[in-house]
C-alpha cells in the first residue's frame, strides 16, 4: 500500500470520504493531512454540503501543507448548474521545507487514489486558489 517514493500509505477513509463527496455529495470538501509519524494520509476535516468556499479556505492552515478536494458548483453562461471536483495541493511558502517535500513527493500517487478529480490547483498562497481561479478553471 505504501508509496516507494515517499513511503506514504493512504488511509481507506480518504478514498471512502472522497467517494461520498463524488457520488452522494455528502460533503462540500474534504481536507487531507499527512501524518508524518504514521507515514499515511488521513482525513482531517469534512465540510458539510451547506458550507462554502469561505469555510473551505478557513480549514487550510497558514503555515502547513494539506491536500484538499472541493466540489465547486457554478452556472455556465447558459445558466446551467454544473459542478467540478477540484484537487488542491496547498503548500504555503511558510511551511517547513521537509513538509513541502513530503507533500510534493506523495501528491501524484495520492491523487491517483481519488478517481474522479477533474481539475488540479497548486497553491502557495491564498490568491492562487481564490474564487476567481476556481471560476476561470471550472468553465
N, CA, C and O atoms as a MOPAC input file, in Angstrom:
PM7 MOZYME 1SCF
protein

 N      0.83200 1    -1.19400 1     0.00000 1
 C      0.00000 1     0.00000 1     0.00000 1
 C      0.87200 1     1.25200 1     0.00000 1
 O      0.48500 1     2.27500 1    -0.56500 1
 N      2.03900 1     1.18000 1     0.62500 1
 C      2.87900 1     2.37800 1     0.74700 1
 C      3.52100 1     2.72700 1    -0.59500 1
 O      3.79100 1     1.86000 1    -1.42600 1
 N      3.75000 1     3.99400 1    -0.77000 1
 C      4.38100 1     4.50300 1    -1.97800 1
 C      5.89300 1     4.41400 1    -1.79500 1
 O      6.43200 1     4.94700 1    -0.82500 1
 N      6.57200 1     3.75200 1    -2.71200 1
 C      8.01700 1     3.58100 1    -2.58900 1
 C      8.73800 1     4.92600 1    -2.58100 1
 O      9.73200 1     5.09000 1    -1.87200 1
 N      8.25600 1     5.87200 1    -3.34800 1
 C      8.93500 1     7.17100 1    -3.45700 1
 C      8.95300 1     7.91300 1    -2.12700 1
 O      9.98800 1     8.44800 1    -1.73100 1
 N      7.82400 1     7.95200 1    -1.43800 1
 C      7.78900 1     8.72400 1    -0.20500 1
 C      7.43300 1     7.85900 1     0.99800 1
 O      7.42400 1     8.35100 1     2.12700 1
 N      7.13600 1     6.56800 1     0.77800 1
 C      6.78500 1     5.69300 1     1.87900 1
 C      5.43900 1     6.02000 1     2.51300 1
 O      5.19400 1     5.65600 1     3.66300 1
 N      4.56000 1     6.70600 1     1.77600 1
 C      3.29200 1     7.16200 1     2.33000 1
 C      2.16900 1     6.17700 1     2.00200 1
 O      2.00500 1     5.76700 1     0.85300 1
 N      1.41200 1     5.81000 1     3.01200 1
 C      0.22300 1     4.99000 1     2.78700 1
 C     -0.98900 1     5.91700 1     2.74600 1
 O     -0.94900 1     7.03400 1     3.26200 1
 N     -2.06200 1     5.44100 1     2.12700 1
 C     -3.29100 1     6.23800 1     2.07800 1
 C     -4.35600 1     5.50400 1     2.87800 1
 O     -4.71800 1     4.37400 1     2.55000 1
 N     -4.85500 1     6.14400 1     3.92400 1
 C     -5.88200 1     5.53500 1     4.76200 1
 C     -7.14700 1     5.32300 1     3.93000 1
 O     -7.53100 1     6.18500 1     3.14000 1
 N     -7.79400 1     4.16000 1     4.11800 1
 C     -9.00600 1     3.83600 1     3.34300 1
 C    -10.07400 1     4.91300 1     3.46800 1
 O    -10.82700 1     5.17400 1     2.52900 1
 N    -10.12800 1     5.53500 1     4.64400 1
 C    -11.12300 1     6.57100 1     4.89100 1
 C    -11.01900 1     7.70700 1     3.85800 1
 O    -12.02600 1     8.31400 1     3.49400 1
 N     -9.80700 1     7.98200 1     3.39800 1
 C     -9.61000 1     9.04700 1     2.40000 1
 C    -10.41100 1     8.74400 1     1.14000 1
 O    -11.11500 1     9.60300 1     0.61000 1
 N    -10.29000 1     7.50500 1     0.67100 1
 C    -11.00000 1     7.11500 1    -0.55200 1
 C    -12.50600 1     7.07100 1    -0.32500 1
 O    -13.28100 1     7.49100 1    -1.18400 1
 N    -12.91700 1     6.55800 1     0.83900 1
 C    -14.35400 1     6.44100 1     1.13300 1
 C    -15.01700 1     7.81700 1     1.20200 1
 O    -16.09500 1     8.02200 1     0.64400 1
 N    -14.36800 1     8.75300 1     1.88700 1
 C    -14.95800 1    10.09500 1     2.01300 1
 C    -14.96900 1    10.81300 1     0.66800 1
 O    -15.89900 1    11.56100 1     0.36400 1
 N    -13.93000 1    10.58300 1    -0.13400 1
 C    -13.91900 1    11.17600 1    -1.46900 1
 C    -15.06800 1    10.62700 1    -2.31300 1
 O    -15.73300 1    11.37500 1    -3.03000 1
 N    -15.29600 1     9.32400 1    -2.22400 1
 C    -16.41400 1     8.71000 1    -2.96400 1
 C    -17.75200 1     9.28000 1    -2.50800 1
 O    -18.64400 1     9.51400 1    -3.32400 1
 N    -17.88900 1     9.50400 1    -1.19900 1
 C    -19.11900 1    10.10900 1    -0.67900 1
 C    -19.32000 1    11.50200 1    -1.27400 1
 O    -20.43500 1    11.87000 1    -1.64300 1
 N    -18.24000 1    12.26900 1    -1.36500 1
 C    -18.33000 1    13.61200 1    -1.94400 1
 C    -18.70600 1    13.51800 1    -3.43200 1
 O    -19.55800 1    14.26200 1    -3.91700 1
 N    -18.05300 1    12.59100 1    -4.14000 1
 C    -18.23400 1    12.49700 1    -5.58600 1
 C    -19.59800 1    11.92600 1    -5.97700 1
 O    -20.27000 1    12.46100 1    -6.85900 1
 N    -20.00000 1    10.84700 1    -5.32400 1
 C    -21.21200 1    10.15500 1    -5.77600 1
 C    -22.47500 1    10.57800 1    -5.03600 1
 O    -23.54300 1    10.70300 1    -5.63500 1
 N    -22.34300 1    10.80100 1    -3.71200 1
 C    -23.53800 1    11.13400 1    -2.92700 1
 C    -23.62500 1    12.61300 1    -2.59800 1
 O    -24.66200 1    13.09900 1    -2.14500 1
 N    -22.52100 1    13.33100 1    -2.83100 1
 C    -22.43400 1    14.76000 1    -2.49200 1
 C    -22.74000 1    15.00000 1    -1.01700 1
 O    -23.38900 1    15.97600 1    -0.64100 1
 N    -22.24100 1    14.06200 1    -0.18800 1
 C    -22.41700 1    14.13600 1     1.25500 1
 C    -21.61800 1    15.29400 1     1.84600 1
 O    -21.98700 1    15.85500 1     2.87700 1
 N    -20.51100 1    15.64500 1     1.17400 1
 C    -19.62800 1    16.69600 1     1.66600 1
 C    -19.37200 1    17.72700 1     0.57600 1
 O    -19.41000 1    17.41300 1    -0.61400 1
 N    -19.10900 1    18.96000 1     0.99700 1
 C    -18.69800 1    20.01700 1     0.05500 1
 C    -17.20000 1    19.91400 1    -0.20300 1
 O    -16.73000 1    20.13600 1    -1.31900 1
 N    -16.44800 1    19.56700 1     0.86800 1
 C    -14.99800 1    19.44900 1     0.71600 1
 C    -14.44300 1    18.45500 1     1.73400 1
 O    -15.07700 1    18.14700 1     2.74300 1
 N    -13.24700 1    17.96600 1     1.43800 1
 C    -12.51400 1    17.08900 1     2.34400 1
 C    -11.08500 1    17.61400 1     2.39300 1
 O    -10.46100 1    17.84400 1     1.35700 1
 N    -10.56900 1    17.80200 1     3.61400 1
 C     -9.17900 1    18.23100 1     3.78400 1
 C     -8.38800 1    17.02700 1     4.30100 1
 O     -8.78300 1    16.36700 1     5.26200 1
 N     -7.25800 1    16.76200 1     3.63500 1
 C     -6.41700 1    15.61800 1     3.98900 1
 C     -5.09200 1    16.10400 1     4.55100 1
 O     -4.56300 1    17.13900 1     4.14400 1
 N     -4.56800 1    15.33000 1     5.49700 1
 C     -3.30800 1    15.68100 1     6.14600 1
 C     -2.39200 1    14.46700 1     6.12300 1
 O     -2.85000 1    13.33400 1     6.26900 1
 N     -1.09900 1    14.70500 1     5.94100 1
 C     -0.13500 1    13.61100 1     6.05500 1
 C      0.32200 1    13.53500 1     7.50700 1
 O      0.85800 1    14.49500 1     8.05900 1
 N      0.09900 1    12.37600 1     8.10900 1
 C      0.61700 1    12.10300 1     9.45200 1
 C      2.04200 1    11.59400 1     9.25400 1
 O      2.25300 1    10.44300 1     8.87100 1
 N      3.01300 1    12.46100 1     9.51700 1
 C      4.39300 1    12.08800 1     9.20600 1
 C      4.87800 1    10.90400 1    10.03200 1
 O      5.61500 1    10.05600 1     9.52900 1
 N      4.46800 1    10.84000 1    11.30300 1
 C      4.93400 1     9.72500 1    12.15700 1
 C      4.36500 1     8.38500 1    11.70000 1
 O      5.07300 1     7.37900 1    11.66300 1
 N      3.06800 1     8.38300 1    11.35000 1
 C      2.45500 1     7.12400 1    10.88400 1
 C      2.69900 1     6.88700 1     9.40200 1
 O      2.37500 1     5.82200 1     8.87700 1
 N      3.27100 1     7.88100 1     8.72700 1
 C      3.53400 1     7.79300 1     7.29200 1
 C      2.27900 1     7.43300 1     6.49700 1
 O      2.28200 1     6.51700 1     5.67500 1
 N      1.19700 1     8.18700 1     6.76900 1
 C     -0.00200 1     7.95400 1     5.97400 1
 C     -0.82800 1     9.22300 1     5.83300 1
 O     -0.74500 1    10.14000 1     6.65000 1
 N     -1.63200 1     9.24800 1     4.76700 1
 C     -2.54300 1    10.36100 1     4.52900 1
 C     -3.86300 1    10.03500 1     5.21500 1
 O     -4.41400 1     8.94800 1     5.03900 1
 N     -4.36900 1    10.99000 1     6.00300 1
 C     -5.63300 1    10.78900 1     6.71800 1
 C     -6.60000 1    11.93900 1     6.41100 1
 O     -6.20100 1    12.98800 1     5.90400 1
 N     -7.87100 1    11.71600 1     6.73000 1
 C     -8.87700 1    12.77000 1     6.59700 1
 C     -8.76100 1    13.67400 1     7.81800 1
 O     -8.80700 1    13.19600 1     8.95200 1
 N     -8.61200 1    14.97700 1     7.59200 1
 C     -8.52300 1    15.90600 1     8.71800 1
 C     -9.84200 1    16.61400 1     8.97200 1
 O    -10.23000 1    16.81700 1    10.12300 1
 N    -10.54300 1    16.99500 1     7.88900 1
 C    -11.76700 1    17.79200 1     8.07700 1
 C    -12.73700 1    17.49700 1     6.94500 1
 O    -12.34000 1    17.30900 1     5.79500 1
 N    -14.02500 1    17.46000 1     7.29700 1
 C    -15.08700 1    17.26200 1     6.30600 1
 C    -15.97600 1    18.49900 1     6.31300 1
 O    -16.36800 1    18.98200 1     7.37600 1
 N    -16.28900 1    19.00500 1     5.13800 1
 C    -17.16800 1    20.17300 1     5.03800 1
 C    -18.57500 1    19.74100 1     4.66900 1
 O    -18.77200 1    18.98500 1     3.71800 1
 N    -19.53700 1    20.21700 1     5.41300 1
 C    -20.94200 1    19.90400 1     5.13300 1
 C    -21.34900 1    20.47600 1     3.77400 1
 O    -20.74700 1    21.44200 1     3.30500 1
 N    -22.37200 1    19.88300 1     3.13400 1
 C    -22.82200 1    20.40200 1     1.83000 1
 C    -23.23900 1    21.87000 1     1.89000 1
 O    -23.13800 1    22.58400 1     0.89200 1
 N    -23.71000 1    22.32700 1     3.06500 1
 C    -24.15100 1    23.71700 1     3.20200 1
 C    -22.98100 1    24.68600 1     3.33400 1
 O    -23.15500 1    25.89500 1     3.18200 1
 N    -21.78100 1    24.15500 1     3.62000 1
 C    -20.62100 1    25.02100 1     3.77000 1
 C    -20.10500 1    25.41300 1     2.38200 1
 O    -20.34800 1    24.72100 1     1.39400 1
 N    -19.39500 1    26.52900 1     2.33500 1
 C    -18.93600 1    27.02200 1     1.04000 1
 C    -17.45100 1    27.29500 1     1.00500 1
 O    -16.67700 1    26.76900 1     1.80400 1
 N    -17.07700 1    28.13100 1     0.05700 1
 C    -15.68300 1    28.44100 1    -0.18800 1
 C    -14.98800 1    29.04700 1     1.03100 1
 O    -13.84800 1    28.69100 1     1.33000 1
 N    -15.66700 1    29.96600 1     1.74400 1
 C    -15.05400 1    30.62200 1     2.90800 1
 C    -14.68300 1    29.59400 1     3.98900 1
 O    -13.58900 1    29.63300 1     4.55200 1
 N    -15.62100 1    28.67400 1     4.26400 1
 C    -15.36500 1    27.64200 1     5.27300 1
 C    -14.21600 1    26.72900 1     4.82800 1
 O    -13.39100 1    26.29600 1     5.63300 1
 N    -14.19200 1    26.45200 1     3.51600 1
 C    -13.14100 1    25.59300 1     2.96400 1
 C    -11.76400 1    26.22200 1     3.17900 1
 O    -10.86400 1    25.57500 1     3.71300 1
 N    -11.59700 1    27.47800 1     2.76500 1
 C    -10.27400 1    28.10500 1     2.88000 1
 C     -9.87700 1    28.29900 1     4.34400 1
 O     -8.69000 1    28.29200 1     4.66600 1
 N    -10.85700 1    28.47100 1     5.23000 1
 C    -10.56000 1    28.63600 1     6.65900 1
 C     -9.95900 1    27.35900 1     7.26300 1
 O     -9.31100 1    27.41500 1     8.30700 1
 N    -10.17000 1    26.22200 1     6.61500 1
 C     -9.65900 1    24.94300 1     7.12300 1
 C     -8.20500 1    24.68100 1     6.72300 1
 O     -7.58000 1    23.74600 1     7.22400 1
 N     -7.67200 1    25.50200 1     5.82800 1
 C     -6.29500 1    25.28300 1     5.37600 1
 C     -5.35100 1    26.13300 1     6.22600 1
 O     -5.42200 1    27.36200 1     6.19000 1
 N     -4.46100 1    25.48100 1     6.99700 1
 C     -3.59300 1    26.24300 1     7.89300 1
 C     -2.64000 1    27.15800 1     7.12900 1
 O     -2.20100 1    26.82800 1     6.02700 1
 N     -2.32500 1    28.29900 1     7.71700 1
 C     -1.49000 1    29.29800 1     7.03900 1
 C     -0.05100 1    28.82900 1     6.84800 1
 O      0.63400 1    29.28400 1     5.93200 1
 N      0.41000 1    27.92200 1     7.70900 1
 C      1.82500 1    27.55100 1     7.62800 1
 C      2.06500 1    26.04200 1     7.58700 1
 O      3.13900 1    25.56600 1     7.95300 1
 N      1.04900 1    25.29300 1     7.13600 1
 C      1.21400 1    23.84400 1     6.97900 1
 C      0.61200 1    23.39500 1     5.65600 1
 O     -0.38600 1    23.94800 1     5.19500 1
 N      1.22700 1    22.39100 1     5.05500 1
 C      0.72900 1    21.84700 1     3.79000 1
 C     -0.49800 1    20.97400 1     4.04100 1
 O     -0.66500 1    20.40300 1     5.11800 1
 N     -1.35400 1    20.88400 1     3.01800 1
 C     -2.51100 1    19.99000 1     3.04600 1
 C     -2.86000 1    19.61400 1     1.60500 1
 O     -2.47500 1    20.29500 1     0.65400 1
 N     -3.60200 1    18.50700 1     1.47200 1
 C     -4.29800 1    18.20300 1     0.22900 1
 C     -5.77100 1    18.45700 1     0.52200 1
 O     -6.21800 1    18.30800 1     1.65900 1
 N     -6.51600 1    18.83700 1    -0.49600 1
 C     -7.94900 1    19.00800 1    -0.28200 1
 C     -8.68500 1    18.72600 1    -1.57600 1
 O     -8.12900 1    18.82600 1    -2.66900 1
 N     -9.95400 1    18.36800 1    -1.42100 1
 C    -10.83900 1    18.17700 1    -2.56100 1
 C    -12.04800 1    19.06000 1    -2.30500 1
 O    -12.60600 1    19.07400 1    -1.20800 1
 N    -12.44400 1    19.80000 1    -3.34300 1
 C    -13.54800 1    20.75500 1    -3.20200 1
 C    -14.53200 1    20.55500 1    -4.34900 1
 O    -14.14500 1    20.54200 1    -5.51800 1
 N    -15.79500 1    20.40000 1    -4.00800 1
 C    -16.85400 1    20.23400 1    -5.00100 1
 C    -17.40100 1    21.62500 1    -5.31500 1
 O    -18.15800 1    22.20400 1    -4.53600 1
 N    -17.00500 1    22.13800 1    -6.45700 1
 C    -17.31500 1    23.52600 1    -6.82700 1
 C    -18.53900 1    23.58400 1    -7.74400 1
 O    -18.52400 1    23.04400 1    -8.85100 1
 N    -19.59300 1    24.24300 1    -7.27200 1
 C    -20.81500 1    24.43600 1    -8.06900 1
 C    -20.75100 1    25.76600 1    -8.79900 1
 O    -20.29000 1    26.76500 1    -8.24500 1
 N    -21.21300 1    25.77700 1   -10.04200 1
 C    -21.23100 1    27.03400 1   -10.78700 1
 C    -22.30300 1    26.97200 1   -11.87000 1
 O    -22.85100 1    25.90800 1   -12.15900 1
 N    -22.58900 1    28.12000 1   -12.45700 1
 C    -23.53100 1    28.19300 1   -13.57700 1
 C    -22.75500 1    28.45600 1   -14.85700 1
 O    -21.85100 1    29.29100 1   -14.88800 1
 N    -23.11000 1    27.74500 1   -15.89700 1
 C    -22.49800 1    28.01000 1   -17.20100 1
 C    -23.07300 1    29.32300 1   -17.74000 1
 O    -24.05700 1    29.83100 1   -17.20100 1
 N    -22.46500 1    29.88100 1   -18.80600 1
 C    -23.03500 1    31.10700 1   -19.39200 1
 C    -24.49800 1    30.94100 1   -19.81300 1
 O    -25.23200 1    31.92300 1   -19.92200 1
 N    -24.91700 1    29.69200 1   -20.04900 1
 C    -26.31800 1    29.42200 1   -20.42400 1
 C    -27.18300 1    29.17600 1   -19.19200 1
 O    -28.32300 1    28.72900 1   -19.31200 1
 N    -26.63900 1    29.46800 1   -18.00100 1
 C    -27.34800 1    29.27100 1   -16.72500 1
 C    -27.66800 1    27.81700 1   -16.41000 1
 O    -28.69600 1    27.51400 1   -15.80300 1
 N    -26.77900 1    26.92100 1   -16.82900 1
 C    -26.94400 1    25.50500 1   -16.49500 1
 C    -26.08300 1    25.20900 1   -15.26300 1
 O    -24.87700 1    25.45600 1   -15.28700 1
 N    -26.68600 1    24.68100 1   -14.18300 1
 C    -25.87800 1    24.36100 1   -12.99800 1
 C    -24.93400 1    23.18900 1   -13.27400 1
 O    -25.34700 1    22.15600 1   -13.80200 1
 N    -23.68600 1    23.36200 1   -12.91600 1
 C    -22.69000 1    22.29700 1   -13.08300 1
 C    -21.83000 1    22.25200 1   -11.83900 1
 O    -21.88900 1    23.14400 1   -10.99300 1
 N    -21.02400 1    21.19700 1   -11.73600 1
 C    -20.04200 1    21.16000 1   -10.65400 1
 C    -18.76400 1    20.52100 1   -11.17200 1
 O    -18.78200 1    19.71400 1   -12.10200 1
 N    -17.66700 1    20.89600 1   -10.55600 1
 C    -16.35800 1    20.33100 1   -10.88700 1
 C    -15.68000 1    19.95900 1    -9.57200 1
 O    -15.77900 1    20.68100 1    -8.58000 1
 N    -14.99100 1    18.82100 1    -9.58500 1
 C    -14.25700 1    18.40700 1    -8.39800 1
 C    -12.80500 1    18.84200 1    -8.55700 1
 O    -12.08700 1    18.39000 1    -9.44900 1
 N    -12.40100 1    19.73300 1    -7.66000 1
 C    -11.03900 1    20.25800 1    -7.66100 1
 C    -10.18700 1    19.51900 1    -6.63500 1
 O    -10.63200 1    19.23000 1    -5.52500 1
 N     -8.95700 1    19.22300 1    -7.03200 1
 C     -7.94500 1    18.74700 1    -6.08800 1
 C     -7.02400 1    19.93000 1    -5.82800 1
 O     -6.48000 1    20.51300 1    -6.76700 1
 N     -6.84500 1    20.28900 1    -4.55300 1
 C     -5.98600 1    21.42200 1    -4.20700 1
 C     -4.77300 1    20.90900 1    -3.44300 1
 O     -4.90200 1    20.25000 1    -2.41100 1
 N     -3.58700 1    21.22600 1    -3.97200 1
 C     -2.34400 1    20.93600 1    -3.26100 1
 C     -1.91200 1    22.24400 1    -2.60400 1
 O     -1.37900 1    23.13500 1    -3.26400 1
 N     -2.14800 1    22.34600 1    -1.30600 1
 C     -1.86900 1    23.56700 1    -0.54900 1
 C     -0.47700 1    23.44300 1     0.07100 1
 O     -0.24400 1    22.58700 1     0.92400 1
 N      0.43400 1    24.29500 1    -0.36000 1
 C      1.81300 1    24.24100 1     0.11700 1
 C      2.30700 1    25.66400 1     0.35200 1
 O      3.04400 1    26.21400 1    -0.46700 1
 N      1.89700 1    26.26200 1     1.48200 1
 C      2.24800 1    27.67000 1     1.71400 1
 C      3.75800 1    27.87600 1     1.84000 1
 O      4.47900 1    26.99900 1     2.31600 1
 N      4.21800 1    29.04500 1     1.40600 1
 C      5.64600 1    29.37500 1     1.46200 1
 C      6.21200 1    29.22400 1     2.86800 1
 O      7.38900 1    28.90600 1     3.03900 1
 N      5.36800 1    29.45300 1     3.87900 1
 C      5.83100 1    29.43700 1     5.27300 1
 C      5.91200 1    28.02900 1     5.86900 1
 O      6.37300 1    27.87000 1     6.99900 1
 N      5.47600 1    27.01600 1     5.13600 1
 C      5.53500 1    25.64100 1     5.65300 1
 C      6.98900 1    25.17000 1     5.74300 1
 O      7.87200 1    25.69900 1     5.06700 1
 N      7.21500 1    24.16900 1     6.58800 1
 C      8.56800 1    23.59500 1     6.71000 1
 C      8.98200 1    22.95900 1     5.38500 1
 O      8.16200 1    22.37200 1     4.67900 1
 N     10.26900 1    23.08600 1     5.06300 1
 C     10.78100 1    22.55400 1     3.80500 1
 C     10.54000 1    21.04300 1     3.72400 1
 O     10.12600 1    20.53400 1     2.68200 1
 N     10.79700 1    20.33600 1     4.81200 1
 C     10.59000 1    18.87700 1     4.82500 1
 C      9.13800 1    18.53400 1     4.51700 1
 O      8.85300 1    17.61700 1     3.74700 1
 N      8.23400 1    19.27800 1     5.12500 1
 C      6.80900 1    19.04000 1     4.89300 1
 C      6.46500 1    19.26000 1     3.41500 1
 O      5.76400 1    18.44900 1     2.81000 1
 N      6.95600 1    20.34800 1     2.84600 1
 C      6.68800 1    20.62900 1     1.42300 1
 C      7.20400 1    19.50300 1     0.53700 1
 O      6.55600 1    19.11700 1    -0.43600 1
 N      8.38300 1    18.97800 1     0.88700 1
 C      8.96500 1    17.89100 1     0.08400 1
 C      8.11900 1    16.62400 1     0.18700 1
 O      7.89200 1    15.94800 1    -0.81600 1
 N      7.65400 1    16.30000 1     1.38700 1
 C      6.83500 1    15.08800 1     1.57800 1
 C      5.52500 1    15.21400 1     0.80000 1
 O      5.11900 1    14.28000 1     0.10800 1
 N      4.86900 1    16.36300 1     0.91200 1
 C      3.60300 1    16.56200 1     0.20200 1
 C      3.81500 1    16.51400 1    -1.30800 1
 O      3.01800 1    15.91900 1    -2.03500 1
 N      4.89900 1    17.14700 1    -1.77800 1
 C      5.15800 1    17.17400 1    -3.22400 1
 C      5.43300 1    15.77000 1    -3.75400 1
 O      4.95600 1    15.40400 1    -4.82800 1
 N      6.20600 1    14.98200 1    -2.99900 1
 C      6.57400 1    13.65200 1    -3.49900 1
 C      5.42300 1    12.65300 1    -3.40300 1
 O      5.42900 1    11.64200 1    -4.10500 1
 N      4.44500 1    12.91700 1    -2.55400 1
 C      3.32800 1    11.97300 1    -2.37900 1
 C      2.10200 1    12.34100 1    -3.20700 1
 O      1.18100 1    11.53600 1    -3.34900 1
 N      2.08600 1    13.55900 1    -3.75600 1
 C      0.85700 1    14.09800 1    -4.36000 1
 C      0.31000 1    13.24800 1    -5.50300 1
 O     -0.87300 1    12.91000 1    -5.49800 1
 N      1.13800 1    12.89800 1    -6.47300 1
 C      0.60700 1    12.20700 1    -7.65400 1
 C      0.00200 1    10.85800 1    -7.30400 1
 O     -1.04800 1    10.47800 1    -7.82200 1
 N      0.68200 1    10.14000 1    -6.41800 1
 C      0.13600 1     8.84300 1    -6.03900 1
 C     -1.17600 1     9.00800 1    -5.28200 1
 O     -2.13700 1     8.27800 1    -5.52100 1
 N     -1.20600 1     9.97700 1    -4.36500 1
 C     -2.43900 1    10.18900 1    -3.60000 1
 C     -3.58000 1    10.57100 1    -4.53100 1
 O     -4.69900 1    10.07700 1    -4.39400 1
 N     -3.28800 1    11.45300 1    -5.47700 1
 C     -4.31500 1    11.90100 1    -6.41600 1
 C     -4.86300 1    10.72800 1    -7.23400 1
 O     -6.05500 1    10.67700 1    -7.53800 1
 N     -3.98700 1     9.79400 1    -7.58500 1
 C     -4.43300 1     8.61600 1    -8.35900 1
 C     -5.41900 1     7.76800 1    -7.57600 1
 O     -6.26800 1     7.09600 1    -8.16200 1
 N     -5.31000 1     7.79600 1    -6.24300 1
 C     -6.22400 1     7.01900 1    -5.39400 1
 C     -7.64300 1     7.58900 1    -5.44500 1
 O     -8.61500 1     6.88100 1    -5.18100 1
 N     -7.75100 1     8.86500 1    -5.78500 1
 C     -9.05000 1     9.54400 1    -5.78100 1
 C     -9.54500 1     9.63800 1    -7.22300 1
 O     -9.24800 1    10.60000 1    -7.93100 1
 N    -10.28300 1     8.65300 1    -7.63600 1
 C    -10.70700 1     8.57400 1    -9.02900 1
 C    -11.89400 1     9.50400 1    -9.27200 1
 O    -12.95400 1     9.33000 1    -8.67000 1
 N    -11.72100 1    10.47800 1   -10.14100 1
 C    -12.82900 1    11.38600 1   -10.43700 1
 C    -12.48000 1    12.85000 1   -10.24100 1
 O    -13.34000 1    13.72200 1   -10.36500 1
 N    -11.21100 1    13.12000 1    -9.93500 1
 C    -10.78200 1    14.51300 1    -9.82500 1
 C    -10.74100 1    15.10700 1   -11.23000 1
 O    -10.22300 1    14.48700 1   -12.15800 1
 N    -11.29000 1    16.31200 1   -11.37900 1
 C    -11.37600 1    16.91000 1   -12.70000 1
 C    -10.33600 1    18.00300 1   -12.94200 1
 O     -9.83300 1    18.15500 1   -14.05600 1
 N    -10.01800 1    18.75900 1   -11.89700 1
 C     -9.11100 1    19.89100 1   -12.05800 1
 C     -8.17700 1    19.94000 1   -10.86000 1
 O     -8.60000 1    19.73300 1    -9.72300 1
 N     -6.89800 1    20.21700 1   -11.12400 1
 C     -5.94500 1    20.33300 1   -10.02300 1
 C     -5.46100 1    21.77300 1    -9.89600 1
 O     -5.16900 1    22.43900 1   -10.88900 1
 N     -5.38500 1    22.23100 1    -8.66200 1
 C     -4.81600 1    23.55200 1    -8.36300 1
 C     -3.65200 1    23.35600 1    -7.41200 1
 O     -3.73900 1    22.57900 1    -6.46000 1
 N     -2.55400 1    24.06800 1    -7.67400 1
 C     -1.45400 1    24.08700 1    -6.71600 1
 C     -1.36400 1    25.50200 1    -6.19900 1
 O     -1.28900 1    26.45200 1    -6.97800 1
 N     -1.37000 1    25.64800 1    -4.88500 1
 C     -1.37400 1    26.98300 1    -4.29900 1
 C     -0.32900 1    27.10900 1    -3.20700 1
 O     -0.19200 1    26.23600 1    -2.35000 1
 N      0.41500 1    28.22500 1    -3.25400 1
 C      1.38600 1    28.51100 1    -2.20200 1
 C      0.92400 1    29.69700 1    -1.36100 1
 O      1.48100 1    29.96400 1    -0.29700 1
 N     -0.09200 1    30.40100 1    -1.83900 1
 C     -0.73100 1    31.44200 1    -1.02900 1
 C     -2.19200 1    31.55000 1    -1.44800 1
 O     -2.55600 1    31.08800 1    -2.52900 1
 N     -3.04300 1    32.15600 1    -0.60500 1
 C     -4.49200 1    32.14300 1    -0.85400 1
 C     -4.91000 1    32.72500 1    -2.20900 1
 O     -5.94100 1    32.32300 1    -2.74800 1
 N     -4.14100 1    33.65400 1    -2.76700 1
 C     -4.55400 1    34.25300 1    -4.04400 1
 C     -4.50600 1    33.23000 1    -5.18100 1
 O     -5.22800 1    33.36000 1    -6.17000 1
 N     -3.65600 1    32.21600 1    -5.03600 1
 C     -3.52900 1    31.20700 1    -6.09700 1
 C     -4.68700 1    30.21200 1    -6.10700 1
 O     -4.79100 1    29.37700 1    -7.00500 1
 N     -5.55400 1    30.31000 1    -5.10200 1
 C     -6.74700 1    29.46600 1    -5.09500 1
 C     -7.96500 1    30.30200 1    -4.73500 1
 O     -8.88300 1    29.83700 1    -4.06000 1
 N     -7.95100 1    31.54600 1    -5.19900 1
 C     -9.09300 1    32.42700 1    -4.97800 1
 C    -10.31800 1    31.93000 1    -5.73600 1
 O    -10.20600 1    31.11100 1    -6.64800 1
 N    -11.46700 1    32.42600 1    -5.35500 1
 C    -12.71100 1    32.01300 1    -6.00900 1
 C    -12.66100 1    32.30500 1    -7.51100 1
 O    -13.22300 1    31.56100 1    -8.31500 1
 N    -11.99000 1    33.38400 1    -7.87700 1
 C    -11.84400 1    33.73200 1    -9.30100 1
 C    -11.06200 1    32.65900 1   -10.05500 1
 O    -11.33800 1    32.39400 1   -11.22500 1
 N    -10.08300 1    32.03700 1    -9.38300 1
 C     -9.29300 1    30.97300 1   -10.00400 1
 C    -10.18200 1    29.74700 1   -10.23100 1
 O    -10.12900 1    29.12600 1   -11.29300 1
 N    -10.99100 1    29.40600 1    -9.23900 1
 C    -11.92600 1    28.28500 1    -9.39200 1
 C    -12.86100 1    28.55300 1   -10.56800 1
 O    -13.09100 1    27.67700 1   -11.40200 1
 N    -13.40400 1    29.79100 1   -10.62600 1
 C    -14.33000 1    30.14000 1   -11.70700 1
 C    -13.68800 1    29.99800 1   -13.07200 1
 O    -14.27200 1    29.40900 1   -13.98200 1
 N    -12.48300 1    30.53700 1   -13.21500 1
 C    -11.84300 1    30.51900 1   -14.53600 1
 C    -11.43400 1    29.10900 1   -14.94600 1
 O    -11.48900 1    28.76900 1   -16.12800 1
 N    -11.01700 1    28.26900 1   -13.96600 1
 C    -10.59100 1    26.89500 1   -14.29500 1
 C    -11.78700 1    25.96500 1   -14.52600 1
 O    -11.67800 1    24.99300 1   -15.27400 1
 N    -12.91600 1    26.25500 1   -13.89400 1
 C    -14.08000 1    25.35600 1   -13.98200 1
 C    -14.76300 1    25.46000 1   -15.33700 1
 O    -15.23800 1    24.46500 1   -15.88500 1
 N    -14.80600 1    26.68700 1   -15.87400 1
 C    -15.54800 1    26.94200 1   -17.10500 1
 C    -15.06700 1    26.14400 1   -18.26800 1
 O    -15.60900 1    26.26600 1   -19.36700 1

